[in-house]
Amino acid sequence: MTSLVWSETVGVPDRILVVGDALLAGALASALSAHGFSAMHVSHRERGIGTGIGLRPSLVIVDAGSLEPAVGASLVATFCRADLPVCVIDAVGEASRRWVWNGSGAAALVDINAPFDELFRTVNRLLRKGSPAHSVRTTSARLASSSAAGSSPGSPLEPFAGLTRREQFVLAELIEGYCAEEIAGAAFVSISTVRSHIKSILHKLGVSSQLAAVALARREGWSLEKHPVKVPGDSESRRADAM
C-alpha cells in the first residue's frame, strides 16, 4: 500500500521510489520531495513492489536496515530484473550484509549512519549515470513546515522540543551534511562528546540512525532557525560555544 503520491516538480522529471516499511523510508521520500524530486514511498511487500515497478522510476532506494539479507537480496534483484537502478541503505559495517548487496546487483550502498547529504550526492550520481542529460535540483533549502512552527503537545515537532541546546546544534550540523568528526573538530570537543549527543538525539526522536533523524527533521520541517542556539560570534564560534 502506497503512503505518498508522486510529488511532481516542474523541470525535474526524475522519479524516485523509496521502498521499505520503517519510518526511515517514509521520511526519506518526504525529504526527497522537499528537495525537488518526484518521490514515492511503497512497502517492500509484493503489492508495493508491483506498484513501484509499474511506475517506472528513474531510481529505487531500498531501506534494507530492517530486512533479512535473503529478503533484501531478492527485493533488489527483482528491481534489477526490471532494469531499474537500486541504491541500498544499510549498515555498511557488517561485511556479510555488504557482500549480499554487492552480489544482488545494487548500484550503490549508503551507510544508514552517514550524513544525509551523502544520500543526495549518491542519488545525483546515479541519476546522472543513468541519463547524462538529466539536471537534478538538489538545493539545500530547508523544508518549510506545513504545520504550526511551534512544538505543542501532540504536534509532529513535539519530540524535538526535548532536545537540549547542544543536541539541537548537533542535529542542525548533521542536517547540513557534517559528520561527527567534523562537528567535533569545528566545536573543539572530543568525538565521544558528539557521539554521546547523537546517541541522545536518536533516543529522543525514536529513530535508530543519523540518516533517519535527519530525514525525520526534514520531513517535519524542524530547523535550528525555529529553535535558535543563542550564542554570539561567527559560524565557527557558534560551533564552539554551542558545545
C-alpha positions in Angstrom: 0.0 0.0 0.0 1.5 3.3 -1.0 1.8 6.1 1.6 2.6 9.0 -0.7 1.5 10.2 -4.1 4.0 11.4 -6.7 5.1 14.9 -5.9 5.6 16.4 -9.4 8.1 19.2 -9.6 8.3 21.4 -12.7 11.5 20.7 -14.7 12.5 17.7 -12.6 11.2 14.5 -14.3 13.2 12.0 -12.3 11.0 9.7 -10.2 12.5 8.1 -7.2 10.8 5.1 -5.5 11.7 4.6 -1.8 10.9 1.0 -0.6 10.5 -0.1 3.0 8.2 -0.3 5.9 10.2 1.5 8.5 9.9 5.2 9.5 13.1 6.0 7.6 11.6 5.1 4.2 8.7 7.4 4.5 10.8 10.2 5.9 13.3 9.8 3.0 10.5 10.1 0.4 9.2 13.3 2.0 12.7 14.8 2.2 13.5 13.9 -1.4 10.2 15.5 -2.5 11.1 18.6 -0.5 14.4 18.7 -2.4 12.8 18.8 -5.8 12.5 15.1 -6.7 9.3 13.3 -7.6 9.3 10.7 -4.8 7.0 7.9 -3.7 7.1 5.5 -0.8 5.9 1.9 -1.0 6.0 -1.1 1.2 8.5 -3.9 0.4 5.6 -6.3 0.3 4.6 -7.9 -3.1 1.8 -5.4 -3.8 4.1 -2.4 -3.2 6.8 -3.8 -5.4 4.4 -4.3 -8.2 3.1 -0.8 -7.9 6.6 0.6 -7.8 7.8 -1.2 -10.9 4.7 -0.2 -12.8 5.6 3.5 -12.3 9.0 3.1 -13.9 11.0 5.2 -11.5 14.4 6.6 -12.5 15.9 5.2 -9.3 14.9 2.8 -6.5 16.1 3.4 -2.9 15.7 0.3 -0.7 15.7 0.8 3.1 17.3 -2.6 4.0 18.0 -1.9 7.6 15.0 -4.0 8.9 15.2 -6.7 6.2 16.8 -10.1 6.4 19.6 -10.3 3.9 17.9 -13.0 1.8 14.7 -10.9 1.6 16.6 -7.8 0.8 18.7 -9.5 -1.9 15.5 -10.9 -3.5 13.9 -7.5 -3.4 16.9 -5.8 -5.1 17.2 -8.5 -7.7 13.5 -8.0 -8.6 14.0 -4.3 -9.4 17.3 -5.1 -11.2 15.5 -7.6 -13.4 13.1 -4.7 -14.3 16.1 -2.7 -15.4 15.8 -0.2 -12.5 18.9 1.0 -10.7 18.9 0.4 -7.0 20.5 2.2 -4.1 20.5 0.3 -0.8 20.6 1.9 2.6 22.0 -0.3 5.3 24.8 -0.6 7.9 27.9 -1.0 5.8 30.0 -2.1 8.8 28.6 -5.6 8.5 30.7 -7.3 5.9 28.2 -10.2 5.4 25.4 -7.8 4.6 27.6 -5.6 2.4 28.5 -8.8 0.4 24.8 -9.5 -0.1 24.1 -6.1 -1.6 27.1 -6.3 -3.8 26.1 -9.6 -5.1 22.4 -8.7 -5.6 23.1 -6.1 -8.3 22.7 -2.9 -6.3 24.2 0.1 -8.0 25.2 1.8 -4.7 25.3 1.3 -0.9 24.8 4.1 1.5 25.6 3.7 5.2 22.5 4.2 7.3 24.6 6.3 9.7 26.1 8.5 7.1 25.3 12.3 6.8 22.1 12.9 5.0 23.8 14.8 2.2 25.7 11.6 1.2 22.5 10.1 0.1 21.7 13.1 -2.1 25.1 13.0 -3.6 24.7 9.3 -4.4 21.2 9.9 -5.9 22.6 12.7 -8.1 25.5 10.4 -9.2 23.2 7.5 -10.1 20.7 9.7 -12.0 23.5 11.3 -14.0 24.9 7.9 -14.7 21.6 6.7 -15.9 21.0 9.7 -18.1 23.8 12.3 -18.6 21.3 14.9 -19.8 19.5 14.9 -16.5 19.8 18.0 -14.4 18.6 17.3 -10.9 17.8 20.1 -8.5 19.1 19.3 -5.0 19.2 22.6 -3.2 20.0 22.8 0.4 16.9 24.9 1.2 15.2 23.8 4.4 11.8 22.2 4.2 9.1 24.7 5.2 6.8 23.3 7.8 3.2 22.9 6.6 2.0 22.8 10.2 2.4 25.3 13.0 6.0 26.3 13.7 5.7 25.5 17.4 6.2 22.2 19.2 2.9 22.0 21.1 2.0 18.6 22.6 0.8 16.2 20.0 2.4 18.1 17.1 4.9 16.4 14.8 7.6 18.7 16.2 7.0 17.6 19.8 9.9 15.1 20.0 12.3 17.9 19.0 11.3 20.0 22.0 13.0 17.5 24.2 16.4 18.1 22.7 18.9 20.2 24.6 20.6 23.2 23.1 23.7 21.2 22.3 21.7 18.4 20.8 19.8 20.8 18.6 23.1 22.2 17.4 24.4 18.8 16.6 21.2 17.8 14.7 21.4 21.0 12.7 25.0 20.2 11.8 24.0 16.7 10.7 21.3 18.2 8.5 23.9 20.4 6.8 25.9 17.2 6.0 28.7 17.4 8.6 29.8 14.1 10.1 30.5 13.6 13.8 34.3 14.0 13.3 33.8 17.3 11.5 31.4 18.6 14.2 33.8 17.7 16.9 36.7 19.4 15.2 34.8 22.6 14.5 33.5 22.8 18.0 36.8 21.8 19.7 35.3 18.9 21.6 36.0 15.2 21.6 34.4 12.9 19.1 33.0 10.9 22.1 31.1 14.0 23.2 29.5 14.5 19.8 28.6 10.8 19.6 27.0 11.0 23.0 24.9 13.8 21.8 23.9 11.9 18.6 23.0 8.9 20.7 20.7 11.0 22.9 19.2 12.6 19.8 18.3 9.2 18.3 16.8 8.1 21.5 14.6 11.2 22.0 13.4 11.1 18.4 12.7 7.4 18.4 14.9 6.6 15.4 17.9 4.2 15.0 20.3 6.1 12.8 21.6 9.6 12.0 20.1 9.3 8.5 16.7 8.6 9.9 17.0 11.5 12.4 17.9 14.0 9.7 15.2 12.6 7.4 12.6 13.0 10.2 13.7 16.6 10.9 13.4 17.5 7.2 10.0 15.8 6.9 8.6 17.6 9.9 10.1 21.0 9.0 12.4 21.2 12.0 15.3 23.6 11.7 17.7 25.4 14.0 16.1 28.7 13.0 12.9 27.6 14.7 14.9 26.6 17.8 17.9 29.0 17.7 21.1 28.5 19.6 21.6 31.9 21.1 25.3 32.3 21.1 27.4 35.3 19.8 30.1 35.3 17.2 30.5 33.9 13.7 29.6 30.5 12.5 32.8 28.9 13.7 32.5 30.5 17.1 28.9 29.3 17.4 30.0 25.8 16.8 32.5 26.0 19.6 30.2 27.9 22.0 27.2 25.6 21.4 29.1 22.6 22.7 
